Amino acid sequence: MTISPKRLEELENIPESAIDTSDLPELDASFWETAKLVKPLTKQAISLRVDRDVLDWFKSQGKGYQSLMNAVLRSYVEHHAKSSQ
């Protein structure tokens, strides 16, 4: 999902007092007892040769196409890792 710069500016300018958080649950002690720290995976910069039409398709999906390519590869890896167990 992408947000236009205009909409992003509108959201940034909403005063905190105007934001309704009443439907958000409180994070009590029981939440923190089972909470786990999840560190983001670091990305490795690589040079990768792909077919032009494949790259063009991913680029046509818009901003974040490299993250999309990573997500597709991750899905493939996870599927094959499960099936090989």
N, C-alpha and C positions, 0 to 999 in steps of 0.2 A: 504494500500500500504506500502510495506517495502522497505527500501533503504539499500543496502549493505554497510558495513563499509568502503569499498574501495571507493564507489561512494560518500558517505557522506564526506569522507576526500577530494576527488576531488572538491566537491562543496564548502567546507570550505576554500579551497586554491585559489579560484577564486578572483582576486583583485576586489574591488568595482568598479574601473574605467572600468572594462570589462563587467559589468552587465548593460544591456540595459533596462532602465525603461521608455523609451519614450512612450510606449503604455499604461502606467498606468495613469489614470485620476488624476488631482490635487484634493486634498481635500480642497475645498474652504469653505467659511463661510456658504453657504447653506447646505453643507453636515453636518456640526457640529450643525446646528440649529435643525436638525431632528435626529441626532445620539442619541442612547440610550446606557447607560452603562449596560452591561450584565455581571453579576458576575457569575463565574462558580459555579455549584452546588457542595457542598462538599460531598464527598463519606463517607458512613458509613460502617465500617468494620463489617462483620457479619460472623457467622458460618452457612453454608447452606448445607443441605444434598440433593444431587442429585443422580440420577441413574448413575452408573459407565459408561454405554455406552453413556449417554448424555454428561458427563464430558469429556470422551475420544474424542467424536466428536468435541466438542468445542476446546479442546487442539490441535486436529489435524489441526485446522485452522491456527495455528501458534501463533506468538507473539501477545499479545493483546487479547487473548481469553476471559479474564475476562471482558474487555471493550465490547467485542462482546456480551457476555451474558447479560451485563447491557443494551445494545442497544436493544436486543430482548425483554427483560422485559419492557423497556420503551415503545417500540412500542405496546406491548400488553396493557399496562396501558392506553396509549393515545387512542388507538382504543376503548377500553371499556369505557373510560371516555366520549368520544364523543357519543357513542351509548346509554349511560344512561341519556343523557340530553334531 
